[in-house]
Amino acid sequence: MSRLYWLFVLATILSSTAMAVDLTGDWKVLPDVDIYIRQIDNSVWWLCESSGVSPSWTSVANGTVEGNTVSLRWIDVPKGNLSATGTLLLNITSDEELEILNQTGGWGGDTWKEIKIMKVGSGF
């Protein structure tokens, strides 16, 4: 068989092993962060805020999913009291858990490496 055929077979196998997850839903960082994610194809949008009636901070983000990685650019909005911006690189560890691989701008504070983002609802 031709080399081109085997390259096609290998590409098909590798692309079928990519995680096909829909991140749309309600997510939480315990104890007090709520995240609402909407995914359409490989585009991701989110609203993230500290829990409570009057959040101390609120941010929005937009990015893409590639394989099991989510790349986001986030920015605080005036609903809260902070004014920061940065990036997040997330690993999709399962249908119900995201892990922060890297961040800029101070998202998550000093303990960002220990944060797990857990899905708590399916959204719509």
Contacts in CASP RR format, 6 or more apart in sequence:
PFRMAT RR
TARGET T0000
AUTHOR 0000-0000-0000
METHOD contacts of the structure
MODEL  1
MSRLYWLFVLATILSSTAMAVDLTGDWKVLPDVDIYIRQIDNSVWWLCES
SGVSPSWTSVANGTVEGNTVSLRWIDVPKGNLSATGTLLLNITSDEELEI
LNQTGGWGGDTWKEIKIMKVGSGF
18 67 0 8 1.000
18 68 0 8 1.000
19 67 0 8 1.000
19 68 0 8 1.000
19 92 0 8 1.000
21 65 0 8 1.000
21 68 0 8 1.000
21 92 0 8 1.000
21 95 0 8 1.000
22 39 0 8 1.000
23 37 0 8 1.000
23 39 0 8 1.000
23 44 0 8 1.000
23 65 0 8 1.000
23 70 0 8 1.000
23 92 0 8 1.000
23 98 0 8 1.000
23 119 0 8 1.000
24 37 0 8 1.000
24 38 0 8 1.000
24 39 0 8 1.000
24 122 0 8 1.000
24 123 0 8 1.000
24 124 0 8 1.000
25 36 0 8 1.000
25 37 0 8 1.000
25 38 0 8 1.000
25 119 0 8 1.000
25 121 0 8 1.000
25 122 0 8 1.000
25 123 0 8 1.000
25 124 0 8 1.000
26 34 0 8 1.000
26 35 0 8 1.000
26 36 0 8 1.000
26 119 0 8 1.000
26 120 0 8 1.000
26 121 0 8 1.000
26 122 0 8 1.000
26 123 0 8 1.000
27 34 0 8 1.000
27 35 0 8 1.000
27 36 0 8 1.000
27 37 0 8 1.000
27 98 0 8 1.000
27 117 0 8 1.000
27 118 0 8 1.000
27 119 0 8 1.000
27 120 0 8 1.000
27 121 0 8 1.000
28 34 0 8 1.000
28 35 0 8 1.000
28 117 0 8 1.000
28 118 0 8 1.000
28 120 0 8 1.000
29 35 0 8 1.000
29 115 0 8 1.000
29 116 0 8 1.000
29 117 0 8 1.000
29 118 0 8 1.000
30 118 0 8 1.000
31 51 0 8 1.000
32 50 0 8 1.000
32 51 0 8 1.000
32 52 0 8 1.000
33 48 0 8 1.000
33 49 0 8 1.000
33 50 0 8 1.000
33 51 0 8 1.000
34 48 0 8 1.000
34 49 0 8 1.000
34 50 0 8 1.000
34 51 0 8 1.000
35 46 0 8 1.000
35 47 0 8 1.000
35 48 0 8 1.000
35 117 0 8 1.000
36 46 0 8 1.000
36 47 0 8 1.000
36 48 0 8 1.000
36 123 0 8 1.000
37 44 0 8 1.000
37 45 0 8 1.000
37 46 0 8 1.000
38 44 0 8 1.000
38 45 0 8 1.000
38 46 0 8 1.000
39 45 0 8 1.000
39 65 0 8 1.000
42 64 0 8 1.000
42 65 0 8 1.000
42 66 0 8 1.000
43 62 0 8 1.000
43 63 0 8 1.000
43 64 0 8 1.000
43 65 0 8 1.000
44 61 0 8 1.000
44 62 0 8 1.000
44 63 0 8 1.000
44 64 0 8 1.000
44 65 0 8 1.000
44 70 0 8 1.000
44 72 0 8 1.000
45 60 0 8 1.000
45 61 0 8 1.000
45 62 0 8 1.000
45 63 0 8 1.000
46 60 0 8 1.000
46 61 0 8 1.000
46 62 0 8 1.000
46 72 0 8 1.000
46 74 0 8 1.000
47 58 0 8 1.000
47 59 0 8 1.000
47 60 0 8 1.000
48 58 0 8 1.000
48 59 0 8 1.000
48 60 0 8 1.000
48 61 0 8 1.000
48 74 0 8 1.000
49 55 0 8 1.000
49 57 0 8 1.000
49 58 0 8 1.000
49 59 0 8 1.000
49 79 0 8 1.000
49 80 0 8 1.000
50 56 0 8 1.000
50 57 0 8 1.000
50 58 0 8 1.000
55 79 0 8 1.000
55 80 0 8 1.000
56 80 0 8 1.000
56 81 0 8 1.000
56 82 0 8 1.000
57 76 0 8 1.000
57 80 0 8 1.000
57 81 0 8 1.000
57 82 0 8 1.000
58 76 0 8 1.000
58 77 0 8 1.000
58 79 0 8 1.000
58 80 0 8 1.000
59 74 0 8 1.000
59 75 0 8 1.000
59 76 0 8 1.000
59 77 0 8 1.000
59 84 0 8 1.000
59 107 0 8 1.000
60 74 0 8 1.000
60 75 0 8 1.000
60 77 0 8 1.000
61 72 0 8 1.000
61 73 0 8 1.000
61 74 0 8 1.000
61 75 0 8 1.000
61 88 0 8 1.000
62 72 0 8 1.000
62 73 0 8 1.000
63 70 0 8 1.000
63 71 0 8 1.000
63 72 0 8 1.000
63 73 0 8 1.000
64 70 0 8 1.000
64 71 0 8 1.000
65 92 0 8 1.000
67 92 0 8 1.000
68 91 0 8 1.000
68 92 0 8 1.000
68 93 0 8 1.000
69 89 0 8 1.000
69 90 0 8 1.000
69 91 0 8 1.000
69 92 0 8 1.000
69 101 0 8 1.000
70 88 0 8 1.000
70 89 0 8 1.000
70 90 0 8 1.000
70 91 0 8 1.000
70 92 0 8 1.000
70 98 0 8 1.000
71 87 0 8 1.000
71 88 0 8 1.000
71 89 0 8 1.000
71 90 0 8 1.000
72 87 0 8 1.000
72 88 0 8 1.000
72 89 0 8 1.000
72 90 0 8 1.000
73 85 0 8 1.000
73 86 0 8 1.000
73 87 0 8 1.000
74 85 0 8 1.000
74 86 0 8 1.000
74 87 0 8 1.000
74 88 0 8 1.000
74 107 0 8 1.000
75 84 0 8 1.000
75 85 0 8 1.000
75 86 0 8 1.000
76 82 0 8 1.000
76 83 0 8 1.000
76 84 0 8 1.000
76 85 0 8 1.000
84 105 0 8 1.000
84 106 0 8 1.000
84 107 0 8 1.000
85 105 0 8 1.000
86 103 0 8 1.000
86 104 0 8 1.000
86 105 0 8 1.000
86 106 0 8 1.000
86 107 0 8 1.000
87 102 0 8 1.000
87 103 0 8 1.000
87 104 0 8 1.000
87 105 0 8 1.000
88 100 0 8 1.000
88 102 0 8 1.000
88 103 0 8 1.000
88 107 0 8 1.000
89 100 0 8 1.000
89 101 0 8 1.000
89 102 0 8 1.000
89 103 0 8 1.000
90 98 0 8 1.000
90 99 0 8 1.000
90 100 0 8 1.000
90 101 0 8 1.000
90 117 0 8 1.000
91 98 0 8 1.000
91 99 0 8 1.000
91 100 0 8 1.000
91 101 0 8 1.000
92 98 0 8 1.000
93 99 0 8 1.000
95 119 0 8 1.000
96 118 0 8 1.000
96 119 0 8 1.000
97 116 0 8 1.000
97 117 0 8 1.000
97 118 0 8 1.000
97 119 0 8 1.000
98 116 0 8 1.000
98 117 0 8 1.000
99 116 0 8 1.000
99 117 0 8 1.000
100 107 0 8 1.000
100 108 0 8 1.000
100 112 0 8 1.000
100 113 0 8 1.000
100 115 0 8 1.000
100 117 0 8 1.000
103 112 0 8 1.000
106 112 0 8 1.000
108 115 0 8 1.000
END
